[in-house]
Amino acid sequence: MAEGSGGVSVTHARGPRAPREIEGEIRRRRGELGALAAELNRRRRELTSPNLLMRRHALGVTVALLSVGAVAAGSIAYRAWRARRERTLLARGGRLREALGRMIDRPERVAVEPTATQRIIGSAGSAAAAVLIKAALERLSRPRQEAWPRGDPRPSR
């Protein structure tokens, strides 16, 4: 916290002041405080009012929105162009040529044996799939039980 006079001026003791003089100073300072509070309130309203901010900065907001829209539209158009280009026969042939080149350069990476961990995970996954398939087939092959015994009439709907 700052230690200062806070706008209070030190007066030399010149004797007791008149009550009217003190009241006048109080009225003047109260008016100054009221004007300052009103100004702060006006500035707060201006700062937090979206409509006023939009009116004051209409050009900037418009340019920002148009820029964001242009970037989004350009990104979508570029992706569509790339996807169309990658579907051509020439592009597919180029990718095949690159894949064959990689296969010739590093044949040891083409048919790699799975590691022990990969084999364990694969075995566990296939066992779980077999259990699930067996349970589903048993459930489907069970004879269907009727909800009501044959002699009971069903309730009307």
Salt bridges, closest charged atoms under 4 A:
GLU21 OE2 - ARG14 NH2 3.25
GLU21 OE2 - ARG17 NE 3.81
GLU23 OE1 - ARG27 NH2 3.81
GLU25 OE1 - ARG17 NH2 2.69
GLU25 OE2 - ARG29 NH2 3.17
GLU32 OE2 - ARG28 NH1 3.07
GLU39 OE2 - ARG42 NH2 2.45
GLU39 OE2 - ARG43 NE 2.87
GLU46 OE2 - ARG42 NH1 2.48
GLU46 OE1 - ARG56 NH2 3.36
GLU86 OE2 - ARG82 NH2 3.23
GLU108 OE2 - ARG106 NE 3.22
GLU146 OE2 - ARG150 NH2 3.72
